[in-house]
Amino acid sequence: MNIQSILVLAGLVVFFVLAIAWISKNGGWQGGGCGGDCSHCASHCDDPEKAKKAK
């Protein structure tokens, strides 16, 4: 392994760590988004009590 390979590998590791941190900060993988079901999300937004319980 030369220095260029090590730098590329280190850059990829940093990128993935930052991506995981960003995803975690913005609601994570579960319960943070619609998951493709926009009507389900809209039903949470229509009722403020449901929205509070979902968080």
N, C-alpha and C positions, 0 to 999 in steps of 0.2 A: 504494500500500500504506500503510495506516495502522498505528499502533503496535499495535493489537489483533491484526492479521494477522501482524505480525512476531513478537509474543509467542507466538501459537499455533504458528506455524511453528518457532520456537526450541524450544518445549515438545515438539513432535513429534520433532524431531531428537534432543533429549536422551533422550526415551523410547526411540527406536530404538537409539541408542548404548548405553544401559544394557541393553536387551534383548539385543543382540549380545554385550556383555561377559558377561552372565549365562549365556547359552547356551554361550559359549566356556569359561567357568569350570566349567560342569557337564557336560563331556564333548563338547561340540560337536555338530555335525550327523551326523558319521560315527563309528560304532563306540561311541557313548556309550550307546545304548539298544537296545531290542529291535527297533525298527522295525515293531512290530505282530506279531512272531513270538515269542510268549512261550515256546513250547516250545524254541526255539533258545536263548533266554536261560537257561532252566532247565538246559539241557544244559551251558552254561558254568559255572553255579553248582554243579552236581553234581560237577564235576571241578575241584579247585582249580588243577591245572596248566594247564588250558585257560583258566581265568579269568586267570591271571597272563600267559599269552601274548596274550590278547585285549587287554590294556591296553597 
